[in-house]
Amino acid sequence: MKTTLETTADPSAQELAFLGEQLTAFNDADVGASGRKALAVFVRDEAGKVVAGISGYTAWGWLFVQWLWVDESLRGQHMAGQMLQAAEQEAVARGCHGAWIDTFNPKAARAYERQGYQPFGTLPDFPIGRSRIFMRKAL
């Protein structure tokens, strides 16, 4: 079989979906089905506009928080903690035993530590001058 190697900054949605499907099939055969299910928590203002939120998923007994954002007007009011608590409760209801999140923001890391997350690894200079901190919590 003749192959070519292509690097692109513009992959198609279909190509990315294909990769995801193939990796999922491989992992399912290797370690069993992940049971991956999306999980989101939103905070809305009186007009229904999203002013804070979490996006992630549960899989293999873990909650992974991919994105966590709080509007500047709500920062310092423990909104991240409230959203994490809601996500964790849903994760436990789904049978999860742990949660993980990462950040390169020192303030966010402190907020996560207040919620019971503990660092388990760092990646220096991601981005330059900061460290990406990987954190976990037993649920």
C-alpha positions in Angstrom: 0.0 0.0 0.0 1.4 3.4 -1.0 0.8 6.1 1.6 1.3 9.9 1.8 1.8 12.0 4.9 -0.3 15.2 5.0 -0.1 18.0 7.6 -3.0 20.4 7.7 -4.4 23.3 9.8 -7.8 22.7 8.2 -9.0 19.1 8.8 -12.6 18.4 7.8 -15.2 17.6 10.4 -15.6 14.2 8.7 -11.9 13.4 8.9 -11.9 14.3 12.6 -15.0 12.3 13.2 -13.4 9.3 11.4 -10.3 9.5 13.7 -12.5 9.7 16.8 -14.5 6.7 15.7 -11.4 4.6 14.9 -9.7 5.5 18.2 -12.9 4.7 20.1 -13.2 1.3 18.4 -9.5 0.6 19.3 -9.9 1.6 22.9 -13.2 -0.3 23.3 -11.4 -3.4 22.1 -8.4 -2.7 24.3 -9.9 -1.7 27.7 -13.7 -1.9 27.2 -16.3 0.7 26.3 -15.7 4.1 27.9 -19.4 4.9 28.4 -18.4 8.5 27.3 -21.2 10.9 27.9 -21.1 14.7 27.6 -21.7 16.8 30.7 -22.2 20.5 30.9 -23.2 22.9 33.7 -24.4 26.4 32.8 -25.2 29.6 34.8 -27.6 31.9 33.1 -28.6 35.5 33.8 -32.2 36.7 34.0 -32.3 37.0 30.2 -31.1 33.4 29.7 -27.6 34.4 28.6 -24.8 32.0 29.7 -22.6 33.8 32.2 -20.6 30.8 33.4 -20.2 27.2 32.4 -18.5 23.9 32.5 -18.1 21.5 29.5 -16.6 18.1 29.7 -17.6 14.4 29.8 -17.6 11.3 31.9 -15.8 8.2 30.7 -14.3 5.1 32.3 -15.5 6.2 35.7 -14.0 9.7 35.6 -15.3 13.2 35.1 -13.1 15.2 32.8 -13.7 19.0 33.0 -12.5 20.3 29.6 -13.6 23.9 29.9 -14.6 26.0 32.8 -15.4 29.7 32.3 -16.9 32.4 34.6 -17.8 35.9 33.3 -15.6 38.5 34.9 -18.6 40.1 36.7 -19.1 36.8 38.6 -15.5 36.0 39.5 -14.7 35.8 43.2 -18.2 34.6 44.1 -17.3 30.9 44.2 -19.2 30.2 41.0 -16.5 27.8 39.8 -16.9 25.8 43.0 -20.7 25.7 42.7 -20.4 24.5 39.1 -17.8 21.9 39.9 -20.0 20.6 42.7 -22.9 20.2 40.3 -20.8 18.4 37.7 -19.3 16.2 40.4 -22.7 15.2 41.7 -23.8 14.3 38.2 -20.6 12.3 37.7 -21.2 10.4 40.9 -24.8 9.6 39.7 -23.2 8.2 36.6 -20.9 6.0 38.6 -17.7 8.0 38.5 -15.1 7.6 41.2 -12.8 10.5 40.2 -12.5 13.8 38.5 -9.7 15.6 36.7 -9.1 19.1 35.4 -6.1 21.1 34.2 -5.2 24.7 34.1 -2.3 27.1 33.6 -3.9 29.8 35.6 -2.6 30.0 39.2 -5.8 31.6 40.5 -7.9 28.8 38.9 -5.6 26.2 40.5 -6.1 27.7 43.9 -9.9 27.7 43.3 -9.8 24.0 42.3 -7.7 23.2 45.4 -10.4 24.8 47.6 -12.8 22.3 46.0 -10.6 19.4 47.0 -8.6 18.9 43.8 -4.9 17.9 44.2 -2.1 18.4 41.7 -0.7 15.2 40.2 1.5 16.6 37.5 2.8 19.8 35.8 4.0 20.6 32.3 6.5 23.5 32.6 6.3 26.4 30.1 2.8 25.7 28.8 2.5 28.5 27.9 6.0 30.0 28.2 6.4 31.3 31.7 3.6 29.3 33.2 3.0 25.7 34.1 0.0 23.6 33.1 -1.2 21.9 36.3 -3.1 18.6 36.2 -5.4 18.0 39.1 -7.6 15.2 40.4 -10.2 14.6 43.0 -11.7 11.4 44.4 -15.4 11.5 44.2 
